[in-house]
Amino acid sequence: MRYLVTGGAGFIGSNLANYLVKDHQVVVIDDLSMGKKSNLIDSPNLTFIEGSVTDQQLMEDTLTNYKFDYIFHLAAIASVADSVARPVETHQVNFDSVLLLLELTRRTQKKLKRLVFSSSAAVYGDEPTLPKKEESVIRPLTPYAIDKFAAESYVLAYSNLYDVPCSAVRFFNVYGPNQNPKSPYSGVISILVDRYKKLQAGQEANFTLFGDGSQSRDFVYIDDVIQALLLVADKKTALGRQFNVGTGKALSLNQLIDVMNKSLGLKLPIDYQAKRSGDIRDSLADTQRLTTLGFKNNFTIADGIDRYFHFEGLK
């Protein structure tokens, strides 16, 4: 099979590409603005193209020169703060590139089995009802969330109107290897791992926590995310639909830090600060739709943290 992974040098994209490249041909497009080529394993099955998904000529050339079986569109400016500061520029990446890809796919990819678009739990906004179902109230609060929902809607419309086989996933809080703690939209776990590295090295380190730590998230390990992506790409019942990708279990930040402390036998100092306005207190996925495809969470938070620590050389 031949796969296209946009944003394939980033966190989720590199993990997906590294999994696929063992048995398949993989083309990665990434402008390296947030990803790193070193995240990708060396393989004769991997073709790396440095460039932006907003580059129409590059995308036309790629989709003309290759016939793909599967496309995973993961490229995005994933910083909510950046989307607020630069709504026009981020819109070009987070929305315009999606519509361009859909139109090019419609014209050139006659053998395509599935295009999977990566959306976000951010589309749900601050509507308080939990857990979030795919049909829950959508209340995007930022340009990032608005673009994700608009792009996701186009993806599903192309599936229904033009027979471009598409599905979409809404990621909750994904964590694992290759997540960049210096990225403007780093997951809290990757930032914590960075602090534990400093603590273990004997350096001064603490973690700033806004609020009392009781706020909760649905943390899902990257290997389970790869499983979800492949199921959504493969199953006929996933066609033209969107899926939450999470665990269906909420964990407070205090509980998370306790798990990490116990795993390493350390106690990370916490600097509690006032809650930030606009922060969503709780987030939790209803994963029932995903489980109907055969999805099963293989990693508890303790399992995932342990594997992440081993990857980072902390254990």
N, C-alpha and C positions, 0 to 999 in steps of 0.2 A: 504494500500500500504506500501511497505518497501523501504526506501530510504537510500542510502549511501552518506554521505557528507564528502569528504576529506577536511582537513583544516577547519573543522566545528567549531573550537573554535576561529577562527579568525574573522575579521570584517564582511565580506560578508557571510562567512559560518555560523557564529552563528546566524545572522539575519534570514538566510534561514532555518536553523535547528529549531529555535524557532518558526517560522511560521508553519513549517510542523508538528512538534511534537504534535500539538493540536489534529490532526485527524489521524496521521499516525505513523508507527514505523520508527524510525530514528536511524541509526548507524553513529556515528561520529568517524573519525580517525584524530588525531592531535598530533603532538609531543610537542606542547606548546612552541615552540621556539619563536613564535610571537603572538599566540593566548593565551587566558586565559579560563580555565574551568568555571570560574565564569561568563563568557559571556553567558553561556547556562542555560536555565531555568531547574529546577528540574522537571522531569516527568518520570513516569513508562514506557513511550513510547520511552525514549531515552537510547541508549546504547553507552557509551563513551569508546573508545579504545585509550589509550595513546601509540603512536608509530609513526614511520616515514613511509611515503608512499614509501620510498626507501628500506624498509625492506621486502625483497622478501618473506620470510617465513610468516611474519605477514599478508601480502597482500594475499598470497595463502590461508592461514587459514581462513581469513575473507571471501574471495570470495567462498571458498568451503563450509563454514559453513552456509552462508546466501544466499538466493536467492532474488535478488533485482529487484524491478520494475523500479527504476530510480537510476542513479548514477550522482552526481554532483562532478566533480573533480576541487576543488578550491585550493587545497594545492599547495603552491609555495613559493619560496624565492622571495618576491616581491620587493626587493631592487635592483634598477638598479646599484647603486654604489657598492653594494656587489657583483653583477655579474661581474663587471669590475675588482674588487679586487680578486675574487675567482671564476674564470670562470668554473673550473673543478667541484668544489663542488656544485655550483649552478646548473650546467648542470645536475647533478645527480637527483636533485629534480625537476627541471623545464622541463626536457626532458625525462630522463631515466625512471622516475616513471610513466610517461604517457604511454610510450610504454609497460612497464610491466603491467600496469592496462588494457590496450587494449587487450593484449595477454591473460591475465587471464580471462578477461570478455568474450573473444571469446570462451574460453574453458569451462567456468563454468556457464555463465548466459544465459540460453536458453529462459527465460521468460522476459528478459529485454526489457522494452519499449523504453528507451532512456538513453544514456550517454551524458551529457552536459559538455564540457570542457571550462574552463575560460581562454580566451586569453586576449589580451590587445591592446589598441589603439597605444601602443608603436611600434607595427609592422609597422606602417605607416612612422615612422621616421620623417625626416625634409622636406620631399617633400611638397612644399608650397601650392598645390592646395587644396582648401576647398569648400564645406565640404567633409570629407572623406567618400567615398563609399566603400562597401565591395570589389569591383573590382578595387579600386584605386591602384596606384603604391605602392608597398611594399618596404620599404627601412629601414630595421632594423639596428640600429646603435650600439647596445650593445649586449653582450652575453644574457642578459635577453630577449630582443626583438627577437633575433635570435632563442632562444630556444622556445619562445612562438609561433612564426610562424611555426617553424619546427614541434612542437608538434601538433599544430592545423592542419597542413597539414596531419600528420599521422592519426589524429582522423577522418578527413573526408575521407581519403583513406580507413581506416578500414570499414567505413560505406559503401563505394562503392565497395570494393573488397571482404569483408568477411561477409557482411550483419550484422555487429554489428551496431545497430541503434544509430548513433552519430550526434551531432550538436555542434557548437562552438559559443561562444559569445566574442566580443571584448569590454571590459569595457572602457569607457572614465573616467571622474573624479567622482568617486562614493564617497558620503559622508553620514554620519549619525551616530547613536549610535553604540558603541563598537569599534569605530575606535581609534586606539592607537596613541596619539600624540608623543609618545616617540619611535615609530617604525621608522626604518631607511628609510621607504618609506611612511611616513605619508602623507595623503592628506593635502593640504594647509588649508582646512577648519578645520580639527581636531586640527591643530597647532594653528590656530586663536582662536578656542574655548578655548584652554588651556590658551592663553594670556588674553582673556576676563575674565576667571575665576580669574586670578591673579589681574586684574584691578578692578574687582568687590569686591574682598577681600581687597582692599586698598593697594595691593603690587605694586611695580614698575614693569611695563611691557611694552614692545614694540614689534613690529613685524618687522623683517628684510625682506625687499622686494628688490629682485635683479632686477634692471631695473626701468623703470618709472611707472610701474603698468598698462600699457596699454595692456600688453600681456593677451591673453584670453584663456579660457577653457570652455569645455562643462560639467557643473556640474549636476550630476543626483543623486536624493535622493534614499536612499537604498530601500525604499518601492516600488518605481518604478522598481528598479533593480530586486527585488524578483518577481514582476509581469512579467518582461521580461523573467527571467529564467524559470518560470513555463509555459509560453506560448511556448517558444522554446522547452521545454521538451515534451509538449503535442501535438503540431500541426504536422500533417503529412507533411505539406508543408515545415516544418523546417528541415526535415531529410536530412542529408548530406550537410548542408549549414552552413555558418557563418553569424553572425548578429552583427552589431554595437549596443551597448547599451548606449544611451545618451538621450539628449533632443532635439537635432537639433537647440539649441540656444547657442550662445556664450556670455560669460560674462567676462569683464575685471576684473583683480584683484582689481583695484580701485573701480569699481562698486560693487564687492562682499563685500569689506570692508565697503562701504557706506551702503549697505543693513544690515550688521551686526551691525554697529553703530546705525542705526535708530531703529532696533529691540530692542536694550537694552538701548537706550538713553545714550550711552557712546561714547567717541571718543578715539579710540585706537591710541597711538602714532606710527608712521611709520618711520622706519629707512631705507631710500632709499640707496641702494648700487649699485655699477656698475653691469651691466648685466653680467651674467656668460656665458662663451663660451660653446656652446653645448646645451644650453637650447632652447627648441622649443618655438617659439614665440606664435603661435596660434594653437588651436586644436578644431575641430568641427565635430560632427558626422552627417552623413546623415542617418536618421532613417527610411527611406521609407520602406526598406525591413522588418523591425521589425513591422511597423504599419500595414503591410498586414496581420500579424498574429492576429491583434486586439489590439495591444499595444496602450495605451494612457498615456501621462504624466499627472499624477494627482497632481503633486507638482511643483509649481513655486519655484524659489529660495527663495523667502520670506517665503512661506509656509514651505519648508524643513528646512530652518534655524530656524524658529520659533519652529518647533517640536523638532529639535536637541537641541536647548537651553532649552526647557522644560525638555527634558530627562536628561540633564546635571545639572538641578537644577538652571539654570541661570535666569529663569523667573517663 
